[in-house]
Amino acid sequence: MHYIAWAALGMVSYSTVTLMVKLATRTGELNAFAVLAIATTMVAVAAVANAWLAGVFVEKSAADFLKPSALYAYAAGLALTVAVGSLFKGLSLGPASVVVPVYGMFIIGGAVLGVLVLGEPMTIKRALGMALAVVGVVLVAG
């Protein structure tokens, strides 16, 4: 499947996640972190199974899990834990129509980091798109 199709599938799925978190937390029977624990357990099991079945861990040694790429993976896991935990808690406290657009600004943050850290080119078109995205979030969440 093409990377744009994967991105579109992710967008549709993530849109559904926010709805399900709101529905799961709105009665108060489950708090945001209980929902997060359930959801991330499902993600972790699926990710490990997928990697295992794809043979990703074949011929890996303990030393491989201390290499820079693995350290970046651990840092990504930490950042993702904070990000998703914050999203779930925000959704349990406020309206999805405000929380989701503000949270969605991670797209701009990621694009800026791509330019600053990875050396990706910043074009006028890209800068204008980022600025318009910020304006859009302010208008939607305001």
C-alpha positions as CSV (number, residue, x, y, z in Angstrom):
1,M,0.0,0.0,0.0
2,H,1.3,3.5,-0.8
3,Y,2.4,5.7,2.0
4,I,-0.4,8.2,1.4
5,A,-2.9,5.5,1.7
6,W,-1.3,4.5,5.0
7,A,-1.4,8.1,6.2
8,A,-5.1,8.4,5.2
9,L,-5.9,5.1,7.0
10,G,-4.1,6.5,10.1
11,M,-5.9,9.8,9.9
12,V,-9.3,8.0,9.7
13,S,-8.4,5.6,12.5
14,Y,-7.0,8.4,14.8
15,S,-10.2,10.4,14.2
16,T,-12.1,7.4,15.5
17,V,-9.8,7.0,18.5
18,T,-10.8,10.5,19.8
19,L,-14.5,9.6,19.5
20,M,-14.1,6.3,21.3
21,V,-12.1,7.9,24.1
22,K,-14.8,10.5,24.7
23,L,-17.5,7.8,24.7
24,A,-15.4,5.6,27.1
25,T,-14.7,8.4,29.6
26,R,-17.9,10.4,29.6
27,T,-19.8,8.3,32.1
28,G,-16.9,8.4,34.6
29,E,-16.9,4.6,34.8
30,L,-13.4,4.6,33.3
31,N,-10.9,7.4,33.7
32,A,-8.6,8.5,30.9
33,F,-5.7,6.4,32.1
34,A,-7.7,3.2,32.3
35,V,-8.8,3.8,28.7
36,L,-5.2,4.5,27.8
37,A,-4.0,1.3,29.5
38,I,-6.5,-0.8,27.6
39,A,-5.9,0.9,24.3
40,T,-2.1,0.9,24.5
41,T,-2.0,-2.7,25.6
42,M,-3.9,-3.6,22.4
43,V,-1.4,-1.4,20.4
44,A,1.6,-3.0,22.1
45,V,0.4,-6.6,21.5
46,A,-0.4,-5.8,17.9
47,A,3.0,-4.1,17.3
48,V,5.0,-6.9,18.8
49,A,3.1,-9.5,16.9
50,N,3.5,-7.6,13.7
51,A,7.3,-7.1,14.2
52,W,7.7,-10.7,15.3
53,L,5.8,-12.1,12.3
54,A,7.8,-9.9,10.0
55,G,11.1,-11.3,11.4
56,V,12.3,-7.9,12.7
57,F,13.9,-9.5,15.8
58,V,15.6,-12.4,14.0
59,E,19.3,-12.5,14.7
60,K,19.1,-9.5,17.1
61,S,21.3,-9.5,20.2
62,A,21.0,-7.6,23.4
63,A,23.7,-5.2,22.2
64,D,21.4,-4.2,19.3
65,F,18.9,-2.8,21.8
66,L,21.6,-0.4,23.0
67,K,22.5,1.1,19.6
68,P,21.5,4.7,18.8
69,S,18.5,3.6,16.7
70,A,17.1,1.7,19.6
71,L,17.7,4.6,21.9
72,Y,15.8,6.8,19.5
73,A,13.0,4.2,19.6
74,Y,12.9,4.4,23.5
75,A,12.8,8.2,23.3
76,A,9.9,7.9,20.8
77,G,8.1,5.6,23.2
78,L,8.5,8.1,26.0
79,A,7.3,11.0,23.9
80,L,4.4,8.9,22.6
81,T,3.4,8.0,26.1
82,V,3.3,11.6,27.2
83,A,1.5,12.7,24.0
84,V,-1.2,10.0,24.0
85,G,-1.7,10.2,27.8
86,S,-2.1,14.0,27.5
87,L,-4.6,13.6,24.6
88,F,-6.7,11.0,26.5
89,K,-6.7,13.2,29.7
90,G,-7.5,16.3,27.7
91,L,-10.4,14.5,26.0
92,S,-11.7,13.3,29.3
93,L,-11.8,16.9,30.6
94,G,-12.8,19.0,27.6
95,P,-14.7,19.0,24.3
96,A,-13.2,17.0,21.5
97,S,-13.8,19.9,19.1
98,V,-11.2,21.9,21.0
99,V,-8.8,19.3,22.3
100,V,-8.3,17.5,19.0
101,P,-7.3,20.5,16.9
102,V,-4.9,21.8,19.6
103,Y,-3.4,18.3,19.9
104,G,-3.3,18.1,16.1
105,M,-0.8,20.9,16.1
106,F,1.8,18.2,16.6
107,I,1.8,18.1,12.8
108,I,3.3,21.6,12.7
109,G,5.7,20.8,15.5
110,G,6.9,17.7,13.7
111,A,7.3,19.7,10.4
112,V,9.3,22.4,12.2
113,L,11.5,19.8,13.9
114,G,12.0,18.2,10.5
115,V,13.3,21.5,9.2
116,L,15.4,22.4,12.3
117,V,16.8,19.0,13.2
118,L,16.7,16.9,10.0
119,G,17.7,19.7,7.7
120,E,14.6,19.3,5.5
121,P,14.0,22.3,3.2
122,M,11.7,25.2,4.3
123,T,10.0,26.7,1.4
124,I,7.6,29.7,1.3
125,K,4.8,27.3,0.3
126,R,5.5,25.1,3.3
127,A,5.8,28.0,5.7
128,L,2.5,29.5,4.4
129,G,0.9,26.1,4.9
130,M,2.1,25.9,8.4
131,A,0.9,29.4,9.2
132,L,-2.5,28.7,7.7
133,A,-2.7,25.5,9.7
134,V,-2.1,27.4,12.9
135,V,-4.8,30.0,12.0
136,G,-7.1,27.1,11.2
137,V,-6.6,25.6,14.6
138,V,-7.2,28.9,16.3
139,L,-10.4,29.4,14.4
140,V,-11.7,25.8,15.0
141,A,-10.7,25.6,18.7
142,G,-11.6,29.2,19.5
